[in-house]
């Protein structure tokens, strides 16, 4: 495994995102809708960074079973960001069923 600056930056970003998610979930207000959506955004970004880290560090060539792990969830980022902004600006902090329909198209692909 070659150590490059981009690999180190990706690994720091992955660890930082997991730490933020852990701190937000264990906090006092961790079970609110907008906090859960923000945690899911951070998890999606960390999994996408993990995908790039595995590719850039050439772990795919060493371990063949990593070639088929689907870690690119970047299609889900903007629909969840839309749901997050709706939950922050709505007074009742709820997500309507029609708004959650935006997640069906990325889940098909």
Secondary structure by P-SEA (a helix, b strand, c coil): ccccaaaaaaaaaaaaaaaaaaaaaaccccccaaaaaaaaaaaaaaaaaaaaaaaaaccccccccccccccccccaaaaaaaaaaaaaacccccccccccccccccccc
